[in-house]
Amino acid sequence: MESLSKVDDSVSTPPPFFLPGVGCSTQTHSPLPGSDPPPPTPRLTFVNYETTLYRSPALTTCHSCQTQVTTQVTYRAGTYAWLMCLVFLFCGLLCGCCLIPFFIKCFKDVYHTCPRCRMVLYVHRRTCCE
């Protein structure tokens, strides 16, 4: 048994494991004198590069003036707005409630125009399936 106790005494325990920057650090880090803070990062902006124009303005190339533009969007009452007006009328929505489709954008067709030459680039017609 004495031999076991001698072996235990001869084996030392490993030192504790320390991570740099973690644990008991009494030093405080202060910025260097005369150093400027880093410049702010620029804000990222979302640009839509879709090939098909839908209900929102998008980046496209004008066929008339051959420039890359962000389209201007206007809403106009089309076939779907008139159809919904008739549906509201047949459902009994009288007293002007059947005119709701003419005041809400989701019932109207979308016209994409070039802001430079004012040419209509695309018309997104509202359908029943959308």
N, C-alpha and C positions, 0 to 999 in steps of 0.2 A: 503494500500500500504506500510505502514511503516513496517508491519510484514514481507512482502516479502524481503525488503531490509535487515532486521535483519537476515533473514535466509541465504541470499546470503553472508553476512559478516561472519556468523558463519561457513560456509562450506569453507574449505581451498582447494586450488588446490593441486593435488598430485605432489610430487617431480618429476623432469624429470627422464626418464629411461636411465640408462647408462649400456653399455656392457663392461665387463672387456676386456682390451686390445684394445678397440675401442674408439676413441674420443680424448680428449685433454690429452695426457700423456706427461709430460716433462721429464720423466726418460728415460735414454737410457740403454739398456741391453748390457753388455759386457761379454764375456766369462770369466769363472773363471780362475784365473792365475794357470798355471801348468796343466790344463786339455788338454788332447789330443783330436784331432778331431776324430769322429767315423770312424772305418775302412770302406773302400769302399766296396760296395756290389759286390759279384762276378758276372761276366757276365754269362748270361744264354745261353746255347747252345741247338740247336734243334737236336734231335736224332729221326730218322725215325724208328718206330717200326711196320711197315706194314707187313702183312703176305704175300702179293703178291709183287713181285719185278717188278718195272716198268723201267723207263728210267734213274733213278738216283741211286747212291749208297745208300744202305740201310743196317740196322743192322739185321743180321740173324744168324742162327746157321748152321755151316758147317756140312754136313752129313758125311764127310770123317774123319775129325779130331775132331769132336764133341766140337768145341769151338765157342763162340759167336764172330763174326767178322763183320766188315763193308766191304761189297763187293767191289771189284775193277770192274770198268765198262770199257769194250772195245766195239767199234762199228765196225761192219763188214757188207759189202754189202750183202743183201739177195734178196729174190724174189721180194719184193716191189721196191727195187732200180732198178732192171733189168726191171720190168714192167714200171716204170716211165721213164726209159731211152727210151724204145720203144714208149711210148706215146709222149715224146718230139720229137723223130725222125719222127713219123707220123704227128706231128703238123708242121713239117717243120723247126725245130730248128737244123740246120746243123752246120758245122764248129766247132764241139766239144761241142756245147751247150747241146747236148743230154747226155753228161757225167756229168752234174750237180748233179744228184742223188748220184754219187759215191764220191762226195766231201763234201756233207752236211749231218750232223749227223741225222737230222730228217727223212731221207729216209732209214737209215740203221737199222739193227737188233742190239739189245743190249745183250751182253754176260756178265753175272755176275760171277766172279770167286772169290775163296777164296784167300786172300793174303798170307796165311800161306802154304797151300798145293797145290795151283794153280789148284784146281779142278773146273770145270765149274759147278756152282750151279743152274743156270737158264738162259734160253735164252728167251728174250722178243722179239718176232717177230713182226715187223711192218706190219700192215694190212691196207687196204684201208679205213676202218671205223674209224680209230683213228684220 
